Amino acid sequence: MKSILFVGLVSTMMFAQPSAPTTYPDGELGKMVKLGEEIMLKTDTHPLTKDMVGNKLNCASCHIKGLDGKPGTADGIGSFIGTAAVFPAFSKREKTVQTLQDRINNCFMRSMNGIRPIVDTPASIAMATYITWLSQGIPMNMNAKAPVSEKNFKKWVSGQKRMAALIKKATHENYLNGKNLFEQKCATCHGMNGEGIATFPPLWGKNEKGEWLSYNTGAGMSKLNKGAAWVQSNMPLAQGDTLNDQEAVDIMLFVNAQERADFDLKKGLYPKEKMGYYNSNVHEEHHSVKSNFKEFGLDLEKIKTGK
């Protein structure tokens, strides 16, 4: 049940799904692709990005490695294959048309609980170059509705709607069931306290130093319906489609009720004189665990305690 943000999905128009490329481009372009791949595997420790990450996640925590070991090549929601083919794309969250670099960089504020990289810096270019490389052979098909590619667009949207309907009816019993399911199906990889084990990412809480371990309340995974749809598509162990709707909802009701960092948009941005232009029409945004539950008409304390 690796955490995440939600970016690209595999495009399938009237052709079979292509696999990830196996040969890097020549010269400097190939070096940039490899740099982007390395950053996505080591985002929280790589010299170019570690100072912009505020937790213990990397891009591959959400964009799961395929059998080739490359981030974002596993099938399901979160695959990078085909992502570049839908950009530029309109984002309801930012209320602007976003570039691929914009979309990647915004994840740092949310899923990475950190600071947004500056567009056209080496890290930003490298990550976008890697994702673009994975989209070779896929026709351009810009998405006017969301920064999501074709293959899983309907699955992503319909999944969120189905999950939302169940979430609005949630009770303390669903929370308890989610806790039990987490302990049975998820804790082996993610720890009984959501702390993560080995390469499996943490899902909530702080370490002994008081540092946040996982995504904040502005991340896509923190939204109850989005988190449930992603988990159903990808977990356990990148297999996906082993949980029914109610199980996915109950698990994420439990996970997202746990302690995590609040989201304040302004804290995720460098000062304007350093950052330059920020491509968004939204400049104030705040979220907490409590407000994410309230969005679905739920009282957080009542869900957790039954009182």
C-alpha positions as CSV (number, residue, x, y, z in Angstrom):
1,M,0.0,0.0,0.0
2,K,2.7,2.4,-0.9
3,S,1.9,6.1,-0.6
4,I,1.6,8.3,-3.3
5,L,0.5,11.1,-5.3
6,F,-1.2,10.3,-8.5
7,V,0.4,11.4,-11.8
8,G,0.6,9.5,-15.0
9,L,-1.2,6.5,-16.3
10,V,-0.6,4.3,-19.4
11,S,-2.2,5.4,-22.6
12,T,-4.1,2.9,-24.7
13,M,-5.8,4.2,-27.7
14,M,-6.4,1.7,-30.4
15,F,-3.2,-0.2,-29.9
16,A,-1.6,-2.6,-27.4
17,Q,0.1,-1.1,-24.3
18,P,3.8,-0.5,-25.1
19,S,6.4,-1.6,-22.6
20,A,9.0,0.7,-21.2
21,P,12.0,1.4,-23.4
22,T,15.1,-0.7,-22.8
23,T,17.7,1.4,-24.5
24,Y,18.8,4.8,-23.2
25,P,19.3,7.7,-25.7
26,D,22.8,8.5,-26.7
27,G,24.9,11.3,-25.4
28,E,23.8,14.1,-23.0
29,L,20.1,13.2,-23.4
30,G,20.8,9.6,-22.2
31,K,22.7,11.0,-19.3
32,M,19.7,13.2,-18.4
33,V,17.3,10.2,-18.6
34,K,19.6,8.2,-16.3
35,L,19.8,11.2,-13.8
36,G,16.1,11.5,-13.7
37,E,15.7,7.7,-13.0
38,E,18.3,7.9,-10.2
39,I,16.6,10.9,-8.6
40,M,13.3,9.1,-8.6
41,L,14.8,6.1,-6.9
42,K,16.7,8.1,-4.3
43,T,14.7,11.4,-4.0
44,D,15.1,11.8,-0.3
45,T,18.9,11.2,-0.4
46,H,20.0,12.4,-3.9
47,P,22.2,15.6,-3.7
48,L,19.9,17.4,-6.2
49,T,16.7,16.8,-4.3
50,K,17.3,15.8,-0.7
51,D,17.0,19.4,0.6
52,M,13.5,19.7,-1.0
53,V,12.1,16.5,0.6
54,G,10.5,16.7,4.1
55,N,9.9,13.0,4.7
56,K,11.3,9.5,4.1
57,L,9.7,8.8,0.7
58,N,11.0,8.8,-2.9
59,C,9.2,9.0,-6.2
60,A,9.2,5.2,-6.5
61,S,7.2,5.0,-3.3
62,C,4.2,6.0,-5.3
63,H,5.3,5.2,-8.8
64,I,6.2,1.6,-8.3
65,K,9.1,-0.2,-10.0
66,G,8.2,-2.7,-12.6
67,L,10.1,-6.0,-13.2
68,D,12.8,-3.9,-14.9
69,G,13.5,-2.1,-11.7
70,K,12.6,1.3,-13.1
71,P,10.3,3.6,-11.2
72,G,6.9,4.1,-12.6
73,T,6.9,1.1,-14.9
74,A,4.6,-1.2,-12.9
75,D,1.1,-1.4,-14.4
76,G,-1.8,0.3,-12.6
77,I,-2.5,3.8,-11.3
78,G,0.8,5.6,-10.9
79,S,2.5,4.2,-14.0
80,F,4.7,6.8,-15.8
81,I,4.4,5.1,-19.1
82,G,2.4,7.4,-21.4
83,T,2.3,10.3,-18.9
84,A,4.2,12.8,-21.0
85,A,1.8,12.2,-23.9
86,V,-1.0,14.0,-22.1
87,F,0.8,17.2,-21.2
88,P,0.3,20.1,-21.2
89,A,-2.9,19.4,-19.3
90,F,-5.5,21.4,-17.3
91,S,-5.4,20.9,-13.5
92,K,-8.5,21.7,-11.5
93,R,-6.3,21.9,-8.4
94,E,-4.0,24.7,-9.7
95,K,-6.7,26.0,-12.1
96,T,-4.2,26.4,-14.9
97,V,-2.8,24.4,-17.8
98,Q,0.2,22.6,-16.3
99,T,3.4,21.4,-17.9
100,L,4.9,18.0,-17.0
101,Q,7.6,19.8,-14.9
102,D,4.9,21.7,-13.0
103,R,3.1,18.4,-12.2
104,I,6.2,16.7,-11.0
105,N,7.4,19.6,-9.0
106,N,4.1,20.1,-7.2
107,C,4.4,16.5,-5.8
108,F,7.4,17.7,-3.7
109,M,5.1,20.0,-1.8
110,R,2.5,17.3,-1.1
111,S,3.6,13.7,-1.4
112,M,7.2,14.6,-0.4
113,N,6.1,17.0,2.3
114,G,8.8,19.4,1.1
115,I,9.6,22.4,-1.2
116,R,8.7,22.7,-4.8
117,P,11.8,22.5,-7.1
118,I,12.4,25.3,-9.5
119,V,11.3,24.7,-13.1
120,D,14.2,24.2,-15.5
121,T,16.7,23.4,-12.8
122,P,18.7,20.2,-13.5
123,A,16.6,18.0,-11.1
124,S,13.3,19.3,-12.6
125,I,14.5,18.7,-16.2
126,A,16.0,15.3,-15.4
127,M,12.8,13.9,-13.8
128,A,10.7,15.2,-16.8
129,T,13.2,13.8,-19.2
130,Y,12.9,10.3,-17.6
131,I,9.1,10.3,-17.7
132,T,9.1,11.6,-21.3
133,W,11.5,8.8,-22.3
134,L,9.0,6.3,-20.9
135,S,6.3,7.7,-23.2
136,Q,8.1,7.0,-26.5
137,G,5.8,5.5,-29.1
138,I,2.6,6.7,-27.5
139,P,0.7,9.3,-29.6
140,M,0.2,12.8,-28.0
141,N,-3.4,13.0,-26.6
142,M,-3.6,16.1,-24.3
143,N,-6.3,15.7,-21.6
144,A,-8.5,18.7,-21.1
145,K,-10.1,17.3,-18.0
146,A,-7.1,16.2,-15.8
147,P,-3.4,15.6,-15.9
148,V,-4.0,11.9,-16.3
149,S,-3.4,9.6,-19.3
150,E,-5.8,7.5,-21.2
151,K,-5.4,3.9,-20.1
152,N,-6.6,4.3,-16.5
153,F,-8.4,7.6,-16.8
154,K,-11.9,6.0,-16.5
155,K,-10.7,3.6,-13.9
156,W,-9.3,6.5,-11.8
157,V,-12.4,8.7,-12.1
158,S,-14.9,5.9,-11.6
159,G,-12.9,4.5,-8.7
160,Q,-12.9,7.8,-6.9
161,K,-16.7,8.1,-7.3
162,R,-17.4,4.6,-6.1
163,M,-15.1,5.1,-3.1
164,A,-16.6,8.5,-2.3
165,A,-20.1,7.1,-2.0
166,L,-18.9,4.5,0.5
167,I,-16.8,7.0,2.5
168,K,-19.7,9.3,3.1
169,K,-21.5,6.3,4.8
170,A,-18.4,5.4,6.9
171,T,-18.7,4.7,10.7
172,H,-16.4,3.8,13.5
173,E,-16.9,0.1,12.5
174,N,-15.4,0.8,9.1
175,Y,-12.4,2.3,10.9
176,L,-12.0,-0.7,13.1
177,N,-12.3,-3.0,10.1
178,G,-9.7,-1.0,8.3
179,K,-7.3,-1.4,11.3
180,N,-7.8,-5.1,11.2
181,L,-7.3,-5.3,7.5
182,F,-4.2,-3.2,7.7
183,E,-2.7,-5.5,10.3
184,Q,-3.5,-8.6,8.3
185,K,-2.7,-7.4,4.8
186,C,-0.4,-4.3,5.0
187,A,1.7,-4.3,8.2
188,T,4.1,-7.0,7.1
189,C,5.5,-4.4,4.6
190,H,4.6,-1.1,6.1
191,G,4.9,-1.8,9.9
192,M,2.2,-2.1,12.6
193,N,2.7,1.6,13.2
194,G,3.0,2.7,9.6
195,E,6.7,3.3,10.0
196,G,7.7,1.4,6.9
197,I,10.0,-1.6,6.7
198,A,13.3,-1.7,4.7
199,T,12.4,-0.4,1.2
200,F,8.7,-0.4,1.8
201,P,7.6,3.2,2.5
202,P,6.2,4.6,5.7
203,L,2.5,5.7,5.7
204,W,2.2,8.1,8.7
205,G,3.8,9.4,11.8
206,K,7.2,10.6,12.9
207,N,10.6,9.0,13.7
208,E,12.5,9.2,16.9
209,K,13.9,12.6,15.8
210,G,10.4,14.0,15.4
211,E,10.7,14.1,11.6
212,W,7.7,13.3,9.5
213,L,7.9,10.0,7.7
214,S,5.2,10.1,5.0
215,Y,3.0,12.3,2.8
216,N,1.2,15.3,4.1
217,T,-2.5,16.2,4.1
218,G,-2.3,17.9,0.7
219,A,-1.1,14.8,-1.1
220,G,-3.4,12.8,-3.4
221,M,-3.0,9.7,-1.1
222,S,-4.4,11.7,1.9
223,K,-7.7,12.2,0.1
224,L,-9.8,9.3,1.2
225,N,-11.4,8.4,-2.1
226,K,-8.2,8.9,-4.2
227,G,-6.1,6.9,-1.7
228,A,-8.6,4.0,-1.7
229,A,-8.7,3.9,-5.6
230,W,-4.9,3.9,-5.7
231,V,-4.6,1.1,-3.1
232,Q,-7.1,-1.0,-4.9
233,S,-5.2,-0.6,-8.2
234,N,-1.7,-1.3,-6.8
235,M,-1.7,-3.2,-3.5
236,P,-0.5,-5.5,-2.2
237,L,3.0,-5.7,-3.6
238,A,2.1,-3.9,-6.9
239,Q,-0.4,-6.7,-7.8
240,G,-3.6,-4.8,-7.4
241,D,-7.2,-5.7,-7.7
242,T,-7.2,-8.0,-4.6
243,L,-9.3,-5.6,-2.4
244,N,-12.9,-4.9,-3.0
245,D,-14.2,-1.3,-2.8
246,Q,-15.2,-1.5,0.9
247,E,-11.9,-3.1,2.0
248,A,-9.9,-0.4,0.1
249,V,-12.1,2.3,1.7
250,D,-11.8,0.9,5.2
251,I,-8.0,0.5,5.0
252,M,-7.5,4.1,3.9
253,L,-10.0,5.4,6.4
254,F,-7.7,3.9,9.0
255,V,-4.4,4.9,7.4
256,N,-5.5,8.5,6.7
257,A,-6.9,9.0,10.2
258,Q,-3.4,8.7,11.6
259,E,-1.1,11.6,12.4
260,R,0.6,13.4,9.4
261,A,1.8,16.9,8.6
262,D,-0.7,19.6,7.8
263,F,-0.5,21.1,4.3
264,D,0.1,24.8,3.9
265,L,0.8,25.8,0.2
266,K,2.9,28.8,1.0
267,K,5.3,26.7,3.1
268,G,5.9,24.5,0.1
269,L,7.2,27.3,-2.1
270,Y,10.6,29.1,-2.3
271,P,10.5,32.9,-1.9
272,K,9.3,34.5,-5.2
273,E,12.7,36.0,-5.8
274,K,14.2,32.6,-5.8
275,M,11.4,30.5,-7.3
276,G,10.4,32.8,-10.1
277,Y,7.0,32.3,-11.7
278,Y,4.6,29.8,-10.0
279,N,2.2,28.5,-12.6
280,S,-1.0,28.4,-10.5
281,N,-4.1,30.5,-9.9
282,V,-4.4,29.1,-6.4
283,H,-2.1,30.8,-3.8
284,E,-3.8,29.8,-0.5
285,E,-4.5,26.2,0.4
286,H,-4.6,24.5,3.7
287,H,-5.5,20.9,4.7
288,S,-5.4,18.8,7.9
289,V,-6.4,15.2,8.7
290,K,-9.6,16.6,10.2
291,S,-10.5,18.7,7.2
292,N,-9.9,15.8,4.8
293,F,-12.5,13.8,6.7
294,K,-14.8,16.7,6.9
295,E,-14.7,17.0,3.1
296,F,-16.8,13.8,3.1
297,G,-19.1,14.8,6.0
298,L,-17.2,12.8,8.5
299,D,-16.2,13.7,12.1
300,L,-12.6,12.5,12.6
301,E,-12.9,11.8,16.3
302,K,-16.2,10.1,15.9
303,I,-14.8,7.8,13.2
304,K,-11.8,7.0,15.4
305,T,-13.5,6.6,18.8
306,G,-17.1,6.0,18.0
307,K,-18.1,8.8,20.3
